[in-house]
Each structure stands twice: as C-alpha cells, then as structure tokens.
Amino acid sequence: MGNDYIEAARVFHEITKHSYTSVRSSPHFLDWDNKPLPYKIYPGAASVALPRDLNLSSTPTLAALSSYVPADFSAPIETAALTRILFCADGLTRHKRMGADDYHFRAAASAGALYPIEIYVAASDVEGLETGLYHFSPADLRMAGLRRGDWRGYIAEAAAKRPSILRARAVIAMSAIYWRSEWKYRARAYRYCYWDAGTILANLLAAAAAEEISAEVITAFGDPALEAILGIDGEREGMIALVALGHTDEPAAPSPPCEPLTMETIPLSSNELAYPDLVKMHRESRLVTVEEVAAVSAAKIDSIQHSSSANALHLETITSEESARLGETILRRGSSRAFAQEAITAEELATIMAASSEHPQADFPALTDTYLIVNAADGMHAGAYYYDRNARAFEMLKLGNFRGEAGYLCLEQPLGMDCSALVVYMADLERALNALGNRGYGDAHLEAGILGGRAYLAAYSLGRGATGLTFYDDDTTKFFEPHAAGKSPLLMVALGIPRSRMKS
C-alpha cells in the first residue's frame, strides 16, 4: 500500500520480536551446506584494480569521529583516497582458516559475520578513475565496471534533486542482499541489514573525515530508479542508502540513458529462500513517486526534550590524541568473543559515548535515544542510565548491580553479563513512522547502526573491546521503564575489557 501505510511497519516489528518463548519454540536451523557466498561477483565484467599500498590514515580515531567537513572545504578525491575510504568501510582486513572453512573478516561489524551489504560507486570526478558506475569487491580490492558516464544527475533526480549529489565527486550507493542475513536470522534480518549498513557508514564517515572529504548520508530517494541503474530487483536485493562524497563546483553532466543492466552474477547458494514478511516490509517502505521522495526529504521531527536531572553526571573525557590512529583502529577492530568482568574507567565510557553519539550529516533527523546498563566503570555507580546525547550527560534511572538482567536481556548471552557497560539504542518508532512513514523504520535502525559502529571504533581506539548484540524486545523496554515507555530497542553494543585476544 506504500510508505504512508505505517501499519506495515508496526506489524513487521511485532512479528519479528524476540521473546523468551519465541527463541525456544523456533524450529529454525542453520543449513551449512546452503550458506550464502559473502561476495557478489560479476564474472563477465571488466574490473579496475585499486591501489594496494593503502597507507591508512594516521588521524586519531576520536578526531576522525568528531570531525565535520563542510562541502565547500572538501578536498579533491584521488583514487588512493577513495580506496582508503572503501577499504575502511568494508574492506577485507584478515582471514583465518578453521578446519575446512575460510573465515573472511571485514573492516566493519556485521551481524553473524554474514556481510549482506553491497557497495556501488558512481565516480564523476575522481582523479585516476574513469567516470562511471562501479561495484566494489572487498575480496580482491577491485571495482567491476557496470556503466560508463556521469550518473550524478540521474541519481540526484531520484533523490529530489539533492544538491550534495549534484555536486558530489562520487556517490556511493549501498544495498542489502537479504538472503545473506536471512539464512540465519529469517525475516528479522531486515533489521540487521540496516545495522550492518550503519556500522559500515560509521567507518566510511570517519575515513572520509580523515581525508578531509565531505560526506552526507541520504535515504530519501526513488527506489525504482536506483534499482534500475544498479540492476537489482528490490526484493532479493534492496536499496539502503546513498552517500554524497566530496564536492565540486562543476555541475553534473547529463546522464546517459539508463539501459537495462544485464550482467550476470554468481549464485550465492544452491537454494536461495525468500521470507515474505521481509519482502513485504521492504516493498511497503519503498518510495516510488517524486511526491513521496520530496515529502520524506522535507519531513521534520521535533526532538523530545527530556527534563534534565539535577543529578545528571557530566564526566571528563579523554583527548583525541590519546586514541589510536584510525587506520590502526580499523585493522584492530573485531567483535569481542568474551569479556572479563573488569571495570573500564568512567572517563573511557564517557569518551566512547561522546565520540559515538553525534548525529551524522544526513537527510533524516535524529531518531534514537541511548540507554545503558553500567556493570563496572571506575568513577560511576553501577546501574541503569539514560545518556543525553545533546548534553553529553548520564542520568541515573536505577541504582544497583544489574549484571544478571543485562545478560538476560541480550538473549542470555554471557557477553551482556560480563561486559563493563551495555549500550542500548532505542527509538519511539511511532514518532519516526508518523514523520517519515515506513521509511522511518529503516532510518531508525540505520542511525542505531551508525552510533553503534562509532562506539566500536571509539572503544577499540582506547584499547577496549566491543560487540553488537540482539535482545528480548519487550523485556528490554520494560527494564528501562518508565523512562523508556513507548520506545523499542534497536541495537545493543557491549563494551569492556576482552577476556581473550580471539576476535571475529
């Protein structure tokens, strides 16, 4: 029925909730023989090898996370800089052989290490790279050529003539191949695809800032036009976001006619399955008409001003120079498999929260709120907190040791119990849906993924660990009530001191 029929998102959210009963009654099992290939491969496409001598950024991670590059001051983009940005976003950082299997690990966190997100690049003014549309291959650091020509005008037309796209030096398009995540998570994978896109964006935005290149995230666009140019179907593979990268005074040249893209790709599995609830959710969130795109692009949402507590805790933070360099952090980052039940410092926690909580330069408004269960932070009482992203202050909600509750809420995983702090990103989905339609559902999860991805980077830059977690939905809301009444959890990130050096 379309983006305005927000009952679709309400229903989808309800039927994809986890509860104590639903997790135990699920008949789902993992068919390892049918596990999807983690890479999209165009066997017949001509490809461009990207520079392998990356020389990753020496900018302190915390500085990169907090930097804002105005479009007018954006640096030119060379192929080497674009490669560094793409590698930091989704590059293959390492692989391990375990038994008969190869495990490939990428720059950004991914739910279940399934990597459903694909990256395409419409390059128009990148020094050393022919103008055209490409697909980025993390496996071998190459780009497959899909179309020649300047496609900024075509893409901008689909995005309500967004000025940042018309003047971009390159436009990045991000899509999700749902089956990669559905293989494990079924219809709930729709949420996880937005988390994964968010963690990639967290890395990408930090890498772009380190290169002094402006970047704006855009989610209001006509899906059919972008599906056509990328050659995707909108059901098996759907659009997630655009990023306008860099700025030039040269206007976009007229785009060529968008002929059908007929390049074949290698099948991901012998038997790909589709989950109708996910397909329906994405279909109902697509923007089809120019009017729909313009309405979502112009939508505003009033931020809720929580009454500030007289006991709000403002903490000192660590200077950016004390954090590891961004390139080092990207290569070090993983997902901690186990935490020691040890304390980080209150200053470390405050630094991670401050560095990760700023809303990105984007066409959608801030939609998420941040809650925490602090298990062990020297200089803070253990308890449940609300984190005010604007004031950068912690508001105590409940005093006490809630390790048991934290472990239970994240599907009874020891990570929640053993970590120093469990960060919970939540949103009033009704506010998001009323302002943005069903599109707001993806936007809220995308923002949570960006903030969570930034928390990962900040934590690893300080020598700490992090991992993303899923949860019992309604039980999490109840735990943080009455403050979180009416809000839904979107993503959890556990922070702490890794008990083991094994990471994924």
One Martini backbone bead per residue (centre of mass of N, CA, C, O) as a GRO file, in nm:
protein
  504
    1MET     BB    1   0.049   0.066  -0.006
    2GLY     BB    2   0.296   0.209   0.116
    3ASN     BB    3   0.466   0.437   0.313
    4ASP     BB    4   0.196   0.542   0.472
    5TYR     BB    5   0.151   0.240   0.568
    6ILE     BB    6   0.239   0.189   0.900
    7GLU     BB    7   0.127  -0.092   0.971
    8ALA     BB    8   0.352  -0.255   0.846
    9ALA     BB    9   0.572  -0.188   1.059
   10ARG     BB   10   0.421  -0.274   1.308
   11VAL     BB   11   0.387  -0.570   1.231
   12PHE     BB   12   0.679  -0.645   1.175
   13HIS     BB   13   0.788  -0.581   1.455
   14GLU     BB   14   0.616  -0.787   1.610
   15ILE     BB   15   0.692  -1.057   1.441
   16THR     BB   16   1.024  -0.992   1.508
   17LYS     BB   17   1.025  -1.058   1.791
   18HIS     BB   18   1.183  -1.130   2.091
   19SER     BB   19   1.145  -1.409   2.314
   20TYR     BB   20   1.162  -1.655   2.532
   21THR     BB   21   0.966  -1.832   2.360
   22SER     BB   22   1.048  -1.786   2.059
   23VAL     BB   23   1.340  -1.894   2.078
   24ARG     BB   24   1.246  -2.193   2.180
   25SER     BB   25   1.018  -2.248   1.935
   26SER     BB   26   1.211  -2.256   1.710
   27PRO     BB   27   1.280  -2.452   1.404
   28HIS     BB   28   1.535  -2.328   1.328
   29PHE     BB   29   1.814  -2.394   1.104
   30LEU     BB   30   2.140  -2.445   0.990
   31ASP     BB   31   2.241  -2.459   0.646
   32TRP     BB   32   2.562  -2.507   0.562
   33ASP     BB   33   2.532  -2.597   0.255
   34ASN     BB   34   2.359  -2.299   0.209
   35LYS     BB   35   2.557  -2.090   0.246
   36PRO     BB   36   2.629  -1.783   0.158
   37LEU     BB   37   2.796  -1.587  -0.033
   38PRO     BB   38   2.991  -1.289   0.060
   39TYR     BB   39   2.998  -1.230  -0.260
   40LYS     BB   40   2.974  -1.022  -0.539
   41ILE     BB   41   2.993  -1.159  -0.876
   42TYR     BB   42   3.125  -1.046  -1.197
   43PRO     BB   43   3.252  -1.245  -1.441
   44GLY     BB   44   3.212  -1.033  -1.711
   45ALA     BB   45   3.362  -0.796  -1.586
   46ALA     BB   46   3.534  -0.524  -1.593
   47SER     BB   47   3.826  -0.434  -1.402
   48VAL     BB   48   3.962  -0.242  -1.126
   49ALA     BB   49   4.254  -0.183  -0.974
   50LEU     BB   50   4.339  -0.106  -0.660
   51PRO     BB   51   4.526   0.023  -0.437
   52ARG     BB   52   4.750  -0.148  -0.195
   53ASP     BB   53   4.898   0.111  -0.091
   54LEU     BB   54   4.729   0.262   0.154
   55ASN     BB   55   4.807   0.432   0.393
   56LEU     BB   56   4.662   0.474   0.649
   57SER     BB   57   4.535   0.669   0.872
   58SER     BB   58   4.677   0.899   1.136
   59THR     BB   59   4.427   0.979   1.255
   60PRO     BB   60   4.263   1.016   1.519
   61THR     BB   61   3.980   0.860   1.590
   62LEU     BB   62   3.830   1.079   1.758
   63ALA     BB   63   3.868   1.299   1.543
   64ALA     BB   64   3.718   1.156   1.309
   65LEU     BB   65   3.440   1.129   1.465
   66SER     BB   66   3.422   1.466   1.514
   67SER     BB   67   3.433   1.544   1.224
   68TYR     BB   68   3.356   1.826   1.002
   69VAL     BB   69   3.301   1.858   0.647
   70PRO     BB   70   3.256   2.095   0.448
   71ALA     BB   71   3.186   2.111   0.122
   72ASP     BB   72   3.364   2.375   0.055
   73PHE     BB   73   3.627   2.205   0.203
   74SER     BB   74   3.664   1.982   0.014
   75ALA     BB   75   3.858   1.756  -0.109
   76PRO     BB   76   3.992   1.599  -0.335
   77ILE     BB   77   3.970   1.291  -0.532
   78GLU     BB   78   4.150   1.010  -0.515
   79THR     BB   79   4.191   0.684  -0.563
   80ALA     BB   80   4.338   0.634  -0.293
   81ALA     BB   81   4.122   0.765  -0.111
   82LEU     BB   82   3.883   0.593  -0.200
   83THR     BB   83   4.011   0.326  -0.113
   84ARG     BB   84   4.035   0.387   0.188
   85ILE     BB   85   3.734   0.424   0.235
   86LEU     BB   86   3.640   0.144   0.137
   87PHE     BB   87   3.817  -0.024   0.323
   88CYS     BB   88   3.713   0.098   0.596
   89ALA     BB   89   3.417   0.005   0.542
   90ASP     BB   90   3.462  -0.312   0.365
   91GLY     BB   91   3.720  -0.447   0.403
   92LEU     BB   92   3.965  -0.692   0.395
   93THR     BB   93   4.156  -0.762   0.688
   94ARG     BB   94   4.106  -1.084   0.731
   95HIS     BB   95   4.199  -1.439   0.756
   96LYS     BB   96   4.080  -1.776   0.840
   97ARG     BB   97   4.166  -2.109   0.912
   98MET     BB   98   3.897  -2.349   0.998
   99GLY     BB   99   3.961  -2.619   0.895
  100ALA     BB  100   3.755  -2.618   0.605
  101ASP     BB  101   3.735  -2.308   0.667
  102ASP     BB  102   3.684  -1.976   0.561
  103TYR     BB  103   3.747  -1.659   0.724
  104HIS     BB  104   3.609  -1.339   0.665
  105PHE     BB  105   3.719  -1.010   0.758
  106ARG     BB  106   3.599  -0.691   0.823
  107ALA     BB  107   3.597  -0.355   0.905
  108ALA     BB  108   3.299  -0.412   0.981
  109ALA     BB  109   3.037  -0.490   1.147
  110SER     BB  110   2.845  -0.811   1.153
  111ALA     BB  111   2.580  -0.998   1.166
  112GLY     BB  112   2.723  -1.308   1.177
  113ALA     BB  113   2.924  -1.256   0.946
  114LEU     BB  114   2.742  -1.199   0.650
  115TYR     BB  115   2.749  -0.951   0.462
  116PRO     BB  116   2.487  -0.790   0.294
  117ILE     BB  117   2.652  -0.549   0.187
  118GLU     BB  118   2.660  -0.328  -0.091
  119ILE     BB  119   2.893  -0.148  -0.312
  120TYR     BB  120   2.856   0.153  -0.498
  121VAL     BB  121   3.012   0.364  -0.765
  122ALA     BB  122   2.974   0.707  -0.868
  123ALA     BB  123   3.205   0.839  -1.075
  124SER     BB  124   3.322   1.182  -1.172
  125ASP     BB  125   3.578   1.314  -0.972
  126VAL     BB  126   3.833   1.093  -0.997
  127GLU     BB  127   4.152   1.061  -0.975
  128GLY     BB  128   4.226   0.786  -1.195
  129LEU     BB  129   3.907   0.757  -1.275
  130GLU     BB  130   3.667   0.658  -1.457
  131THR     BB  131   3.376   0.753  -1.552
  132GLY     BB  132   3.133   0.577  -1.344
  133LEU     BB  133   2.995   0.257  -1.268
  134TYR     BB  134   3.047   0.061  -0.966
  135HIS     BB  135   3.172  -0.238  -0.805
  136PHE     BB  136   3.267  -0.341  -0.491
  137SER     BB  137   3.550  -0.560  -0.407
  138PRO     BB  138   3.679  -0.686  -0.114
  139ALA     BB  139   3.839  -0.949  -0.187
  140ASP     BB  140   4.040  -0.779  -0.428
  141LEU     BB  141   4.037  -0.475  -0.465
  142ARG     BB  142   3.792  -0.407  -0.672
  143MET     BB  143   3.622  -0.277  -0.974
  144ALA     BB  144   3.329  -0.314  -1.136
  145GLY     BB  145   3.214  -0.240  -1.447
  146LEU     BB  146   2.884  -0.116  -1.545
  147ARG     BB  147   2.907   0.205  -1.624
  148ARG     BB  148   2.920   0.472  -1.824
  149GLY     BB  149   2.945   0.782  -1.689
  150ASP     BB  150   2.740   1.041  -1.557
  151TRP     BB  151   2.511   0.975  -1.264
  152ARG     BB  152   2.425   1.217  -1.087
  153GLY     BB  153   2.166   1.324  -1.217
  154TYR     BB  154   2.003   1.066  -1.189
  155ILE     BB  155   2.028   1.037  -0.879
  156ALA     BB  156   1.922   1.318  -0.802
  157GLU     BB  157   1.642   1.283  -0.925
  158ALA     BB  158   1.573   1.048  -0.717
  159ALA     BB  159   1.665   1.282  -0.472
  160ALA     BB  160   1.529   1.564  -0.505
  161LYS     BB  161   1.779   1.724  -0.606
  162ARG     BB  162   2.030   1.684  -0.445
  163PRO     BB  163   2.297   1.889  -0.411
  164SER     BB  164   2.521   1.689  -0.308
  165ILE     BB  165   2.500   1.511  -0.566
  166LEU     BB  166   2.545   1.715  -0.798
  167ARG     BB  167   2.843   1.796  -0.641
  168ALA     BB  168   2.973   1.535  -0.646
  169ARG     BB  169   3.248   1.317  -0.699
  170ALA     BB  170   3.087   1.089  -0.541
  171VAL     BB  171   2.858   0.804  -0.531
  172ILE     BB  172   2.720   0.605  -0.282
  173ALA     BB  173   2.577   0.277  -0.292
  174MET     BB  174   2.352   0.092  -0.075
  175SER     BB  175   2.291  -0.251  -0.027
  176ALA     BB  176   2.082  -0.553   0.020
  177ILE     BB  177   2.130  -0.900   0.064
  178TYR     BB  178   1.909  -1.078   0.237
  179TRP     BB  179   1.994  -1.381   0.236
  180ARG     BB  180   2.251  -1.364   0.402
  181SER     BB  181   2.078  -1.304   0.668
  182GLU     BB  182   1.833  -1.502   0.649
  183TRP     BB  183   1.977  -1.771   0.689
  184LYS     BB  184   1.969  -1.698   1.010
  185TYR     BB  185   1.725  -1.456   1.069
  186ARG     BB  186   1.530  -1.409   0.866
  187ALA     BB  187   1.311  -1.152   0.880
  188ARG     BB  188   1.489  -0.994   1.093
  189ALA     BB  189   1.717  -0.913   0.889
  190TYR     BB  190   1.622  -0.630   0.816
  191ARG     BB  191   1.744  -0.497   1.061
  192TYR     BB  192   2.044  -0.596   1.025
  193CYS     BB  193   2.105  -0.450   0.760
  194TYR     BB  194   2.101  -0.166   0.892
  195TRP     BB  195   2.322  -0.208   1.089
  196ASP     BB  196   2.543  -0.279   0.886
  197ALA     BB  197   2.526  -0.012   0.733
  198GLY     BB  198   2.598   0.161   0.982
  199THR     BB  199   2.885   0.052   1.039
  200ILE     BB  200   2.996   0.130   0.766
  201LEU     BB  201   2.935   0.434   0.790
  202ALA     BB  202   3.110   0.492   1.032
  203ASN     BB  203   3.373   0.432   0.883
  204LEU     BB  204   3.336   0.610   0.632
  205LEU     BB  205   3.307   0.887   0.776
  206ALA     BB  206   3.580   0.877   0.918
  207ALA     BB  207   3.755   0.844   0.664
  208ALA     BB  208   3.663   1.101   0.521
  209ALA     BB  209   3.749   1.300   0.742
  210ALA     BB  210   4.054   1.221   0.729
  211GLU     BB  211   4.051   1.329   0.412
  212GLU     BB  212   3.874   1.589   0.387
  213ILE     BB  213   3.578   1.467   0.315
  214SER     BB  214   3.273   1.498   0.233
  215ALA     BB  215   2.958   1.363   0.393
  216GLU     BB  216   2.631   1.237   0.290
  217VAL     BB  217   2.336   1.101   0.403
  218ILE     BB  218   2.086   0.920   0.199
  219THR     BB  219   1.719   0.801   0.206
  220ALA     BB  220   1.575   0.992  -0.005
  221PHE     BB  221   1.443   0.789  -0.265
  222GLY     BB  222   1.394   0.637  -0.566
  223ASP     BB  223   1.397   0.306  -0.604
  224PRO     BB  224   1.353   0.228  -0.905
  225ALA     BB  225   1.590   0.395  -1.025
  226LEU     BB  226   1.819   0.250  -0.861
  227GLU     BB  227   1.758  -0.036  -0.945
  228ALA     BB  228   1.810   0.011  -1.245
  229ILE     BB  229   2.110   0.109  -1.237
  230LEU     BB  230   2.205  -0.159  -1.062
  231GLY     BB  231   2.038  -0.424  -1.124
  232ILE     BB  232   1.796  -0.456  -0.917
  233ASP     BB  233   1.485  -0.587  -0.765
  234GLY     BB  234   1.388  -0.505  -0.448
  235GLU     BB  235   1.388  -0.806  -0.299
  236ARG     BB  236   1.663  -0.948  -0.290
  237GLU     BB  237   1.766  -0.647  -0.357
  238GLY     BB  238   1.808  -0.350  -0.158
  239MET     BB  239   1.789  -0.036  -0.071
  240ILE     BB  240   1.945   0.198   0.170
  241ALA     BB  241   2.185   0.410   0.063
  242LEU     BB  242   2.346   0.727   0.035
  243VAL     BB  243   2.664   0.896  -0.064
  244ALA     BB  244   2.796   1.210  -0.061
  245LEU     BB  245   3.120   1.268  -0.211
  246GLY     BB  246   3.214   1.551  -0.197
  247HIS     BB  247   3.317   1.855  -0.394
  248THR     BB  248   3.198   2.051  -0.677
  249ASP     BB  249   3.160   2.313  -0.920
  250GLU     BB  250   3.083   2.102  -1.117
  251PRO     BB  251   2.838   2.011  -1.293
  252ALA     BB  252   2.635   1.783  -1.391
  253ALA     BB  253   2.614   1.574  -1.632
  254PRO     BB  254   2.448   1.423  -1.851
  255SER     BB  255   2.288   1.137  -1.848
  256PRO     BB  256   2.253   0.850  -1.959
  257PRO     BB  257   2.080   0.609  -2.059
  258CYS     BB  258   1.889   0.359  -1.881
  259GLU     BB  259   1.983   0.065  -1.933
  260PRO     BB  260   1.976  -0.248  -1.903
  261LEU     BB  261   2.124  -0.468  -1.670
  262THR     BB  262   2.285  -0.790  -1.774
  263MET     BB  263   2.469  -0.881  -1.560
  264GLU     BB  264   2.601  -1.149  -1.421
  265THR     BB  265   2.586  -1.356  -1.126
  266ILE     BB  266   2.683  -1.543  -0.874
  267PRO     BB  267   2.554  -1.762  -0.690
  268LEU     BB  268   2.511  -1.795  -0.340
  269SER     BB  269   2.318  -2.050  -0.369
  270SER     BB  270   2.142  -2.336  -0.432
  271ASN     BB  271   1.905  -2.215  -0.216
  272GLU     BB  272   1.711  -1.952  -0.223
  273LEU     BB  273   1.536  -1.765   0.014
  274ALA     BB  274   1.214  -1.624   0.098
  275TYR     BB  275   1.066  -1.369   0.310
  276PRO     BB  276   0.765  -1.222   0.301
  277ASP     BB  277   0.785  -1.015   0.535
  278LEU     BB  278   1.032  -0.870   0.425
  279VAL     BB  279   0.934  -0.799   0.145
  280LYS     BB  280   0.694  -0.631   0.241
  281MET     BB  281   0.846  -0.420   0.404
  282HIS     BB  282   1.012  -0.307   0.171
  283ARG     BB  283   0.783  -0.239  -0.021
  284GLU     BB  284   0.639  -0.035   0.197
  285SER     BB  285   0.920   0.160   0.196
  286ARG     BB  286   0.904   0.252  -0.077
  287LEU     BB  287   0.987   0.500  -0.315
  288VAL     BB  288   0.819   0.618  -0.616
  289THR     BB  289   0.748   0.908  -0.606
  290VAL     BB  290   0.826   1.235  -0.610
  291GLU     BB  291   0.641   1.312  -0.371
  292GLU     BB  292   0.752   1.112  -0.165
  293VAL     BB  293   1.041   1.208  -0.160
  294ALA     BB  294   0.987   1.504  -0.083
  295ALA     BB  295   0.840   1.449   0.184
  296VAL     BB  296   1.072   1.296   0.329
  297SER     BB  297   1.297   1.509   0.285
  298ALA     BB  298   1.111   1.741   0.449
  299ALA     BB  299   1.095   1.610   0.708
  300LYS     BB  300   0.999   1.656   1.049
  301ILE     BB  301   1.128   1.630   1.396
  302ASP     BB  302   1.070   1.652   1.721
  303SER     BB  303   1.250   1.677   1.988
  304ILE     BB  304   1.285   1.529   2.291
  305GLN     BB  305   1.272   1.686   2.607
  306HIS     BB  306   1.432   1.595   2.868
  307SER     BB  307   1.438   1.622   3.187
  308SER     BB  308   1.672   1.741   3.377
  309SER     BB  309   1.884   1.627   3.604
  310ALA     BB  310   2.037   1.720   3.896
  311ASN     BB  311   2.217   1.432   3.871
  312ALA     BB  312   2.374   1.476   3.634
  313LEU     BB  313   2.651   1.324   3.464
  314HIS     BB  314   2.962   1.481   3.423
  315LEU     BB  315   3.243   1.390   3.225
  316GLU     BB  316   3.543   1.330   3.153
  317THR     BB  317   3.759   1.326   2.871
  318ILE     BB  318   3.947   1.203   2.623
  319THR     BB  319   4.178   1.275   2.418
  320SER     BB  320   4.238   1.222   2.087
  321GLU     BB  321   4.556   1.169   2.115
  322GLU     BB  322   4.498   0.896   2.296
  323SER     BB  323   4.423   0.766   2.039
  324ALA     BB  324   4.418   0.574   1.794
  325ARG     BB  325   4.461   0.533   1.485
  326LEU     BB  326   4.245   0.469   1.243
  327GLY     BB  327   4.392   0.245   1.089
  328GLU     BB  328   4.451   0.077   1.342
  329THR     BB  329   4.158   0.039   1.433
  330ILE     BB  330   4.048  -0.105   1.184
  331LEU     BB  331   4.249  -0.350   1.207
  332ARG     BB  332   4.167  -0.424   1.513
  333ARG     BB  333   3.887  -0.460   1.474
  334GLY     BB  334   3.615  -0.637   1.630
  335SER     BB  335   3.454  -0.907   1.811
  336SER     BB  336   3.404  -0.981   2.117
  337ARG     BB  337   3.376  -1.303   2.273
  338ALA     BB  338   3.493  -1.194   2.560
  339PHE     BB  339   3.460  -1.085   2.899
  340ALA     BB  340   3.578  -0.928   3.158
  341GLN     BB  341   3.497  -0.863   3.500
  342GLU     BB  342   3.577  -0.546   3.435
  343ALA     BB  343   3.687  -0.218   3.461
  344ILE     BB  344   3.633   0.071   3.338
  345THR     BB  345   3.635   0.397   3.293
  346ALA     BB  346   3.445   0.672   3.302
  347GLU     BB  347   3.607   0.823   3.083
  348GLU     BB  348   3.586   0.606   2.868
  349LEU     BB  349   3.279   0.599   2.849
  350ALA     BB  350   3.238   0.901   2.787
  351THR     BB  351   3.406   0.897   2.527
  352ILE     BB  352   3.246   0.689   2.367
  353MET     BB  353   2.974   0.840   2.380
  354ALA     BB  354   3.061   1.112   2.257
  355ALA     BB  355   3.191   0.996   1.986
  356SER     BB  356   2.904   0.829   1.901
  357SER     BB  357   2.639   1.052   1.930
  358GLU     BB  358   2.652   1.200   1.673
  359HIS     BB  359   2.485   1.315   1.422
  360PRO     BB  360   2.481   1.275   1.107
  361GLN     BB  361   2.517   1.372   0.793
  362ALA     BB  362   2.171   1.408   0.701
  363ASP     BB  363   1.824   1.369   0.580
  364PHE     BB  364   1.774   1.263   0.867
  365PRO     BB  365   1.673   1.253   1.177
  366ALA     BB  366   1.683   1.215   1.496
  367LEU     BB  367   1.566   0.887   1.655
  368THR     BB  368   1.754   0.819   1.898
  369ASP     BB  369   1.819   0.654   2.207
  370THR     BB  370   2.024   0.626   2.514
  371TYR     BB  371   2.114   0.335   2.696
  372LEU     BB  372   2.230   0.187   3.017
  373ILE     BB  373   2.438  -0.074   3.158
  374VAL     BB  374   2.634  -0.048   3.443
  375ASN     BB  375   2.869  -0.266   3.580
  376ALA     BB  376   3.185  -0.136   3.528
  377ALA     BB  377   3.292   0.196   3.643
  378ASP     BB  378   3.525   0.394   3.733
  379GLY     BB  379   3.327   0.659   3.883
  380MET     BB  380   3.065   0.474   3.887
  381HIS     BB  381   2.763   0.362   3.930
  382ALA     BB  382   2.581   0.105   3.931
  383GLY     BB  383   2.344   0.088   3.650
  384ALA     BB  384   2.085   0.274   3.509
  385TYR     BB  385   2.084   0.472   3.200
  386TYR     BB  386   2.066   0.793   3.055
  387TYR     BB  387   2.179   0.939   2.747
  388ASP     BB  388   2.257   1.266   2.670
  389ARG     BB  389   2.353   1.371   2.360
  390ASN     BB  390   2.361   1.685   2.402
  391ALA     BB  391   2.486   1.703   2.709
  392ARG     BB  392   2.667   1.467   2.787
  393ALA     BB  393   2.484   1.286   2.996
  394PHE     BB  394   2.412   1.106   3.295
  395GLU     BB  395   2.111   0.933   3.393
  396MET     BB  396   1.980   0.806   3.664
  397LEU     BB  397   1.743   0.531   3.708
  398LYS     BB  398   1.914   0.287   3.848
  399LEU     BB  399   2.034   0.133   4.133
  400GLY     BB  400   2.271  -0.131   4.064
  401ASN     BB  401   2.306  -0.474   4.007
  402PHE     BB  402   2.261  -0.581   3.642
  403ARG     BB  403   2.398  -0.834   3.517
  404GLY     BB  404   2.168  -1.037   3.491
  405GLU     BB  405   1.985  -0.860   3.313
  406ALA     BB  406   2.185  -0.811   3.083
  407GLY     BB  407   2.218  -1.110   3.007
  408TYR     BB  408   1.919  -1.164   2.945
  409LEU     BB  409   1.841  -0.945   2.729
  410CYS     BB  410   2.084  -1.081   2.539
  411LEU     BB  411   1.990  -1.384   2.519
  412GLU     BB  412   2.172  -1.503   2.750
  413GLN     BB  413   2.452  -1.368   2.726
  414PRO     BB  414   2.758  -1.325   2.875
  415LEU     BB  415   2.836  -1.048   2.756
  416GLY     BB  416   2.631  -0.875   2.924
  417MET     BB  417   2.744  -0.961   3.207
  418ASP     BB  418   3.074  -0.907   3.155
  419CYS     BB  419   3.058  -0.634   3.089
  420SER     BB  420   3.084  -0.296   3.162
  421ALA     BB  421   2.881  -0.205   2.920
  422LEU     BB  422   2.539  -0.158   2.806
  423VAL     BB  423   2.424  -0.052   2.501
  424VAL     BB  424   2.101   0.111   2.421
  425TYR     BB  425   1.916   0.145   2.133
  426MET     BB  426   1.636   0.368   2.095
  427ALA     BB  427   1.280   0.408   1.983
  428ASP     BB  428   1.012   0.601   1.868
  429LEU     BB  429   0.842   0.466   1.615
  430GLU     BB  430   0.591   0.643   1.587
  431ARG     BB  431   0.740   0.906   1.526
  432ALA     BB  432   0.890   0.805   1.277
  433LEU     BB  433   0.641   0.713   1.111
  434ASN     BB  434   0.478   0.982   1.113
  435ALA     BB  435   0.709   1.141   0.959
  436LEU     BB  436   0.833   0.891   0.737
  437GLY     BB  437   0.714   0.639   0.758
  438ASN     BB  438   0.848   0.338   0.682
  439ARG     BB  439   1.129   0.468   0.645
  440GLY     BB  440   1.180   0.516   0.955
  441TYR     BB  441   1.259   0.228   1.027
  442GLY     BB  442   1.532   0.220   0.882
  443ASP     BB  443   1.654   0.484   0.992
  444ALA     BB  444   1.669   0.400   1.289
  445HIS     BB  445   1.857   0.154   1.243
  446LEU     BB  446   2.080   0.310   1.101
  447GLU     BB  447   2.154   0.499   1.330
  448ALA     BB  448   2.223   0.280   1.534
  449GLY     BB  449   2.456   0.165   1.361
  450ILE     BB  450   2.630   0.419   1.361
  451LEU     BB  451   2.663   0.451   1.666
  452GLY     BB  452   2.770   0.165   1.716
  453GLY     BB  453   3.015   0.185   1.525
  454ARG     BB  454   3.148   0.418   1.682
  455ALA     BB  455   3.181   0.266   1.948
  456TYR     BB  456   3.375   0.064   1.844
  457LEU     BB  457   3.602   0.260   1.758
  458ALA     BB  458   3.643   0.399   2.031
  459ALA     BB  459   3.711   0.148   2.194
  460TYR     BB  460   3.958   0.045   2.023
  461SER     BB  461   4.122   0.317   2.050
  462LEU     BB  462   4.141   0.243   2.383
  463GLY     BB  463   4.178  -0.082   2.413
  464ARG     BB  464   3.899  -0.194   2.374
  465GLY     BB  465   3.584  -0.357   2.358
  466ALA     BB  466   3.330  -0.497   2.122
  467THR     BB  467   2.970  -0.584   2.078
  468GLY     BB  468   2.699  -0.702   1.913
  469LEU     BB  469   2.341  -0.723   2.003
  470THR     BB  470   2.067  -0.892   2.087
  471PHE     BB  471   1.706  -0.926   2.194
  472TYR     BB  472   1.454  -0.869   2.419
  473ASP     BB  473   1.230  -0.648   2.352
  474ASP     BB  474   1.012  -0.600   2.585
  475ASP     BB  475   1.206  -0.642   2.825
  476THR     BB  476   1.380  -0.395   2.768
  477THR     BB  477   1.167  -0.180   2.801
  478LYS     BB  478   1.084  -0.255   3.092
  479PHE     BB  479   1.354  -0.201   3.229
  480PHE     BB  480   1.345   0.128   3.138
  481GLU     BB  481   1.113   0.181   3.293
  482PRO     BB  482   0.948   0.478   3.236
  483HIS     BB  483   1.143   0.630   3.041
  484ALA     BB  484   1.095   0.402   2.785
  485ALA     BB  485   0.820   0.449   2.712
  486GLY     BB  486   0.742   0.351   2.377
  487LYS     BB  487   1.008   0.203   2.325
  488SER     BB  488   1.254   0.053   2.103
  489PRO     BB  489   1.478  -0.170   2.047
  490LEU     BB  490   1.768  -0.190   1.807
  491LEU     BB  491   2.051  -0.198   1.977
  492MET     BB  492   2.345  -0.364   2.102
  493VAL     BB  493   2.646  -0.264   2.299
  494ALA     BB  494   2.931  -0.407   2.417
  495LEU     BB  495   3.160  -0.303   2.678
  496GLY     BB  496   3.521  -0.377   2.729
  497ILE     BB  497   3.732  -0.636   2.849
  498PRO     BB  498   3.896  -0.861   2.703
  499ARG     BB  499   3.958  -1.207   2.769
  500SER     BB  500   4.035  -1.233   2.467
  501ARG     BB  501   4.212  -1.222   2.152
  502MET     BB  502   3.971  -1.333   2.021
  503LYS     BB  503   3.840  -1.244   1.700
  504SER     BB  504   3.572  -1.128   1.440
   0.00000   0.00000   0.00000
